[in-house]
């Protein structure tokens, strides 16, 4: 009797775990990405994307819309350097596709591998950091970009 109940439960569990994962539907939501520094008290969930931005995760791109400014695509440079937004979709210097979230962590897919080579570099203004892709500076601090606010 106990074996029958366990085998039924196992069959149900196998059926539940055997289902394919479907991509979440594209959605338009208020969009904020926060930077979390590795071992740094100074970067403990600072927002990097906000200020009246509505964003859509479309396929493997992040599209940001700001009132009166239109839409832009989030990009990483093709060489190490500052990330940002661009309106040009065919600029070989700006990679605008390959983004995704692993849980709440933003990654960039490069050669079918998830990469999170985000870094923050201090600027001349305290509490203002420049986010870069791939570090070439000794001042660069490794960060994680997440879509969840600090608690």
C-alpha positions, 0 to 999 in steps of 0.5 A, spaced: 500 500 500 505 504 501 509 502 495 503 504 491 502 511 494 509 512 493 510 510 486 504 514 484 507 520 487 513 519 484 510 518 477 506 525 478 513 528 480 516 525 474 510 528 470 511 535 473 519 535 472 519 532 465 515 538 462 519 543 458 520 550 460 516 555 456 519 562 455 516 567 459 511 572 455 514 579 453 511 584 458 512 591 459 513 593 466 517 599 470 524 597 469 530 598 474 536 594 474 540 595 480 548 594 481 551 590 487 558 590 488 562 584 490 565 586 497 563 593 496 559 597 501 559 603 496 555 599 491 549 595 495 543 596 490 544 602 486 539 603 481 543 604 474 536 604 470 530 608 472 528 615 471 521 614 468 523 608 463 518 603 461 522 597 458 520 591 454 524 584 454 523 583 447 526 576 445 534 577 447 534 585 447 532 590 452 528 596 450 527 602 454 522 607 452 523 614 456 517 620 455 518 624 449 525 621 448 522 615 444 525 608 445 533 605 445 536 599 446 541 597 451 548 595 449 554 592 451 560 595 447 563 590 442 570 591 445 571 592 453 568 599 455 562 603 457 555 600 457 549 604 455 543 605 450 543 606 443 538 608 437 542 604 432 541 597 431 546 596 426 552 599 429 558 594 429 560 597 436 554 596 440 551 589 441 544 590 442 542 582 443 543 576 447 541 579 454 537 575 459 535 574 466 538 568 470 533 568 476 534 576 477 541 576 474 542 580 468 547 576 463 549 577 456 550 570 452 556 570 448 558 564 444 552 560 447 555 562 454 552 566 459 557 572 461 556 577 467 562 581 466 559 587 469 564 592 472 563 599 476 568 604 475 568 610 480 567 617 477 569 624 479 562 624 482 561 620 489 556 615 489 556 615 481 559 609 477 560 608 470 558 601 468 562 597 463 563 591 460 569 587 461 574 590 465 581 594 463 581 598 469 585 597 476 579 601 479 574 597 476 569 593 481 566 587 479 558 587 480 552 583 479 546 587 475 539 584 478 532 586 477 530 586 484 531 592 489 535 591 495 531 590 501 
